[in-house]
Amino acid sequence: MKLNGLEKEISDRLSSKDWSSKICDAVYKKRRWNLIQLGFATFLTAFFSSAFVWMLFFEQEGGGIARNELQSWVQEQISGTTAEAESNAKHAFFTEEQTARNMPASLDVDALIEASLDRR
């Protein structure tokens, strides 16, 4: 009798619209949630894969250009600074040479006055 009672209860539940709709709703929600999770995982995988490939491609292409531009800019700065330093050194040396030629050997007052008059 217990077996018949169990079968009868299973049969009643399966034929019950309320119980059947609850089970269908639960199954539908579970499948929908699994589908949403699968879609989200697929989206994230595709996004990060494409972002990784994108970054690798542009890091090699764009990074090389940026490095070359930076290297040429640094070389220009070094050569410009070197040329400026050479120019300043030559100017300082020339100024010292001119000053030495125009200045009298002794620093007495008469010689200074004569040198000053000669410059005017």
SVG drawing of the C-alpha trace seen along z (x, -y; Angstrom):
<svg xmlns="http://www.w3.org/2000/svg" viewBox="-3 -109 107 111">
<polyline fill="none" stroke="black" stroke-width="0.4" points="0.0,0.0 2.8,-2.3 4.0,-1.8 0.6,-2.7 0.4,-5.6 3.8,-6.9 2.9,-6.4 -0.5,-8.1 1.3,-11.1 3.8,-11.4 1.0,-11.1 -1.0,-13.8 2.0,-16.1 2.8,-15.7 -0.8,-16.4 -1.0,-19.3 -0.7,-22.6 0.6,-24.6 3.4,-22.2 4.2,-21.7 4.4,-25.4 6.7,-25.9 9.1,-23.2 8.9,-24.6 9.7,-28.1 12.6,-26.8 14.0,-24.9 13.6,-27.9 15.3,-30.3 18.2,-27.8 18.7,-27.5 18.4,-31.2 21.0,-31.9 23.3,-29.3 22.9,-30.9 23.6,-34.4 26.7,-33.1 27.9,-31.4 27.3,-34.6 29.1,-36.7 32.1,-34.4 32.2,-34.3 32.1,-38.1 34.8,-38.6 37.0,-36.0 36.6,-37.6 37.1,-41.1 40.3,-40.3 41.7,-38.2 41.1,-41.0 42.4,-43.6 45.6,-41.5 46.1,-41.0 45.4,-44.7 47.9,-45.8 50.6,-43.4 50.2,-44.7 50.2,-48.4 52.9,-48.0 55.2,-46.6 54.2,-49.0 53.5,-52.2 56.1,-51.6 58.9,-51.3 57.9,-54.6 57.7,-56.3 61.1,-54.9 62.7,-56.0 61.3,-59.5 62.4,-59.7 65.9,-58.4 66.2,-61.0 65.0,-63.8 67.5,-62.8 70.3,-62.7 69.2,-66.2 69.3,-67.5 72.7,-66.1 74.2,-67.4 72.6,-70.8 73.9,-71.0 77.3,-69.9 77.4,-72.6 76.2,-75.2 78.9,-74.2 81.6,-74.4 80.3,-77.8 80.3,-79.1 83.8,-77.7 85.2,-79.3 83.5,-82.6 84.9,-82.5 88.4,-81.6 88.2,-84.4 87.0,-86.9 89.9,-86.0 92.3,-86.3 91.0,-89.7 91.1,-90.9 94.6,-89.7 95.7,-91.5 94.0,-94.8 95.1,-94.7 98.5,-96.0 100.9,-93.7 101.3,-95.8 98.3,-97.2 99.6,-100.6 97.3,-103.7 99.1,-105.3 98.9,-102.1 95.2,-101.7 94.4,-105.3 96.3,-104.8 94.5,-101.6 91.2,-103.3 92.0,-106.1 93.2,-103.7 89.8,-101.9 87.9,-105.1"/>
</svg>
